[in-house]
């Protein structure tokens, strides 16, 4: 039951980057084993699109994290 593509898709992400858009990797997991499913592939796609970082939510808010 996993998606075969990421949301938002590449077309939106291409438009978002030059506008200064930030990206957060998340999951709609219902099992701890699936919590980071697809993250490596999503990160690779973001790098291909020109992204160099994602935002990670921690106790002090969002922090940039290099891909």
Phi, psi and omega per residue, in radians:
X1 nan 0.317 3.132
X2 -1.487 2.620 3.063
X3 -1.141 2.690 3.090
X4 -1.728 -0.139 3.116
X5 -2.391 2.973 -3.118
X6 -1.749 2.726 3.076
X7 -2.199 2.239 -0.021
X8 -1.267 2.835 -3.106
X9 -1.376 3.060 -3.072
X10 -1.025 -0.664 -3.109
X11 -1.068 -0.764 3.130
X12 -1.215 -0.734 -3.137
X13 -1.099 -0.615 3.087
X14 -1.097 -0.695 3.131
X15 -1.283 -0.556 -3.050
X16 -1.260 -0.676 -3.049
X17 -1.029 -0.888 -3.118
X18 -1.149 -0.303 3.103
X19 -1.479 0.016 -3.133
X20 1.495 0.298 -3.108
X21 -1.140 2.528 3.072
X22 -1.890 2.744 -3.095
X23 -2.213 2.450 3.045
X24 -2.151 2.227 3.063
X25 -1.469 2.234 3.134
X26 -2.378 2.993 3.108
X27 -2.453 2.599 3.013
X28 -1.835 1.057 -3.044
X29 -1.531 2.490 3.081
X30 -1.982 0.214 -3.120
X31 -2.659 2.381 -3.111
X32 -1.047 -0.498 3.132
X33 -1.147 -0.396 -3.099
X34 -1.800 0.123 -3.023
X35 -1.022 -0.659 3.140
X36 -2.019 0.390 3.136
X37 -1.027 2.219 3.071
X38 1.457 -0.022 -3.096
X39 -1.106 -0.729 -3.128
X40 -1.097 -0.728 3.127
X41 -1.182 -0.695 3.117
X42 -1.127 -0.752 3.112
X43 -1.081 -0.730 3.116
X44 -1.085 -0.740 3.123
X45 -1.127 -0.730 3.116
X46 -1.075 -0.733 3.103
X47 -1.075 -0.744 3.113
X48 -1.059 -0.565 -3.120
X49 -1.454 -0.109 3.095
X50 1.860 0.025 3.109
X51 -1.343 2.456 3.115
X52 -1.969 -0.143 -3.101
X53 -2.658 2.828 2.948
X54 -2.231 2.886 3.062
X55 -1.725 2.421 3.139
X56 -2.088 2.256 -3.137
X57 -1.501 2.157 3.096
X58 -2.252 -2.974 -3.075
X59 -1.146 -0.355 3.127
X60 -1.838 0.340 -3.138
X61 1.734 -2.796 -3.096
X62 -1.450 2.376 3.126
X63 -2.260 2.347 3.084
X64 -1.143 2.464 3.115
X65 -2.358 2.172 -3.137
X66 -1.091 2.507 3.077
X67 -1.439 nan nan
